[in-house]
Amino acid sequence: MASTATDQNTTFQIRPDLKDKFRSTVVREIIHSTLVEQLTGFVYNAEAGEEMTKQIADLLRNKLLELNLPRYKFLVNVVIGEQRGEGVKVGARCLWDADADSYASDVFLAETFFCSAAVFAIYFY
């Protein structure tokens, strides 16, 4: 069977081009501005908090897609909770490629609630 020119020129890209690399500082600003826009004036209650987490996660996902970063897959995590004087710890663990994958996060604090948002960017190769 004869091979074609396409078969001979097939390459696999295992790192993003520099211009297409996930920039955590840019994404952190996107997260920050989205949280401020959506949560300024928000009054916390459990039902409204549940709906707001979905709304913020969807907005962040759509804004990330507008960055047109080829081959990146995004995981968006948003947590809203009531401030009652207790501490909250949020953690995450991932197995990833430190050269190509990254994350960005930000926290919004109000008098009666907090919101933590994190975006994980995984380069698909």
TATA-V59033 format. One record per pair of residues at least 12 apart in sequence whose C-alpha atoms are under 10 Angstrom apart, sorted by sequence separation. I is the first residue (numbers start at 0). J is the second residue. D is the distance in Angstrom with one decimal. If there is no record, write none. Layout:
BEGIN
i={I,I}
j={J,J}
d={D,D}
END
This chain:
BEGIN
i={63,104,105,38,60,103,104,105,37,59,60,103,104,59,60,102,103,104,59,102,103,37,38,58,59,101,102,103,37,56,57,59,101,102,36,56,100,101,102,55,56,57,100,101,34,37,55,56,99,100,101,33,53,55,56,99,100,33,53,54,55,99,100,34,52,53,97,98,99,30,33,34,52,53,95,96,99,30,33,51,52,82,87,89,91,93,95,96,51,52,75,77,79,82,83,84,94,95,30,49,51,71,72,73,74,75,76,77,78,79,81,82,83,93,30,33,49,71,73,75,77,79,81,82,83,29,48,49,81,82,48,49,80,81,82,30,47,48,80,81,26,29,30,48,79,80,81,29,45,79,80,44,45,78,79,80,26,43,44,45,78,79,26,43,44,77,78,79,43,77,78,43,76,77,78,26,76,77,25,75,76,77,21,75,76,74,75,76,74,75,21,73,74,75,73,74,19,21,72,73,74,19,20,21,71,72,73,19,20,71,72,73,18,19,21,70,71,72,19,20,70,71,72,16,19,68,70,71,15,16,69,70,71,15,68,69,70,15,63,14,15,59,63,12,59,60,59,56,55,56,52,56,51,52,48,52,43,48,42,43,44,39,41,42,43,44,38,39,40,42,43,38,39,41,42,43,34,35,38,41,34,35,30,31,32,34,35,29,30,31,34,38,27,28,29,30,31,38,26,27,28,29,30,31,38,26,27,28,30,20,21,23,24,25,26,27,20,21,22,23,24,26,20,21,22,23,24,34,20,21,22,23,34,14,21,34,13,15,16,33,14,15,13,14,15,30,31,13,14,30,30,30,27,27,26,27,26,23,23,23,21,22,21,20,21,21,20,15,14,15,13,14,15,13,14,12,13,12,11}
j={75,116,117,51,73,116,117,118,51,73,74,117,118,74,75,117,118,119,75,118,119,54,55,75,76,118,119,120,55,74,75,77,119,120,55,75,119,120,121,75,76,77,120,121,55,58,76,77,120,121,122,55,75,77,78,121,122,56,76,77,78,122,123,58,76,77,121,122,123,55,58,59,77,78,120,121,124,56,59,77,78,108,113,115,117,119,121,122,78,79,102,104,106,109,110,111,121,122,58,77,79,99,100,101,102,103,104,105,106,107,109,110,111,121,59,62,78,100,102,104,106,108,110,111,112,59,78,79,111,112,79,80,111,112,113,62,79,80,112,113,59,62,63,81,112,113,114,63,79,113,114,79,80,113,114,115,62,79,80,81,114,115,63,80,81,114,115,116,81,115,116,82,115,116,117,66,116,117,66,116,117,118,63,117,118,117,118,119,118,119,66,118,119,120,119,120,66,68,119,120,121,67,68,69,119,120,121,68,69,120,121,122,68,69,71,120,121,122,70,71,121,122,123,68,71,120,122,123,68,69,122,123,124,69,122,123,124,70,118,70,71,116,120,70,117,118,118,116,116,117,114,118,114,115,112,116,109,114,109,110,111,107,109,110,111,112,107,108,109,111,112,108,109,111,112,113,105,106,109,112,106,107,103,104,105,107,108,103,104,105,108,112,102,103,104,105,106,113,102,103,104,105,106,107,114,103,104,105,107,98,99,101,102,103,104,105,99,100,101,102,103,105,100,101,102,103,104,114,101,102,103,104,115,96,103,116,96,98,99,116,98,99,98,99,100,115,116,99,100,116,117,118,116,117,117,118,118,118,119,120,119,120,120,120,121,122,122,122,122,123,122,123,124,123,124,123,124,124,124}
d={9.8,5.5,6.7,8.6,7.4,8.5,4.1,9.3,8.2,9.8,8.2,5.8,6.2,10.0,6.8,7.1,5.4,8.7,7.4,5.4,6.7,8.8,9.2,10.0,9.7,8.5,4.3,8.5,7.3,9.3,8.4,9.7,6.1,5.7,9.9,6.0,7.7,5.3,8.6,9.3,6.8,10.0,5.6,6.8,7.4,9.6,9.4,6.2,8.6,4.7,8.7,7.4,10.0,7.3,9.6,7.3,5.6,9.8,9.4,9.6,9.8,5.9,9.1,9.9,8.6,7.8,9.8,9.5,9.2,9.1,7.7,9.4,5.6,9.6,9.7,8.1,9.9,9.7,7.3,9.1,6.5,8.9,9.7,8.4,9.6,9.2,7.3,8.1,9.5,6.6,9.8,9.7,9.8,8.2,9.6,9.7,9.9,8.9,9.5,9.9,8.1,9.3,9.5,9.9,9.2,9.8,9.3,9.9,9.5,9.2,9.4,7.2,7.6,9.9,6.8,9.3,8.9,8.5,9.2,9.6,9.7,9.9,9.1,5.0,8.3,7.6,8.7,7.7,5.9,4.6,6.1,9.5,8.7,4.2,6.5,9.3,9.8,7.5,5.5,6.4,9.3,7.7,9.7,9.0,7.0,5.5,9.0,8.4,9.0,5.7,6.6,9.8,8.2,8.1,4.4,8.8,9.2,8.7,8.9,8.3,5.5,6.6,7.7,8.2,7.9,7.0,5.2,8.7,7.0,5.7,6.4,9.6,8.0,4.4,9.0,9.4,5.6,6.5,9.9,7.3,5.2,8.8,9.9,5.9,6.4,8.1,4.6,8.4,5.7,6.5,9.2,6.7,5.0,8.9,5.6,6.6,9.1,7.2,8.2,4.8,8.2,8.1,7.1,9.8,9.7,5.8,6.3,5.4,8.8,6.1,5.2,8.9,9.0,6.8,8.2,9.8,5.5,6.3,9.3,8.9,8.4,4.5,6.7,9.8,9.3,9.8,5.8,5.8,8.8,9.4,8.5,5.3,9.0,8.0,9.3,8.9,7.3,8.1,9.2,9.9,8.9,9.3,9.7,9.9,9.7,8.7,8.4,8.2,8.7,9.4,8.6,9.3,10.0,9.7,9.3,9.1,9.5,9.5,9.5,9.8,9.5,9.4,9.0,9.9,6.8,9.0,8.0,9.9,9.2,7.9,6.4,9.3,8.4,9.7,8.4,9.2,8.5,9.8,8.6,9.3,8.1,7.3,8.1,8.3,9.8,6.5,9.7,9.6,7.0,6.1,9.8,9.8,8.8,9.1,9.7,6.4,7.6,9.6,8.5,5.3,9.2,9.5,8.8,7.7,8.6,6.2,5.8,8.5,9.8,9.8,8.0,7.1,9.6,8.8,8.1,6.4,7.4,7.6,8.2,6.1,7.3,9.7,8.8,6.9,8.7,5.1,9.5,7.9,9.4,8.4,8.5,8.4,9.0,9.5,9.6,8.3,9.9,9.2,9.7,9.9,7.6,6.6,9.9,5.9,9.5,9.7,8.8,8.3,9.4,7.1,8.0,8.4,9.5,8.7,9.7,8.6,8.1,9.1,9.5,9.2,9.8,9.6,7.1,9.8,9.1,8.9,9.0,7.5,7.7,9.4,8.3,9.1,9.2,8.1,7.8,9.5,5.4,6.6,7.6}
END
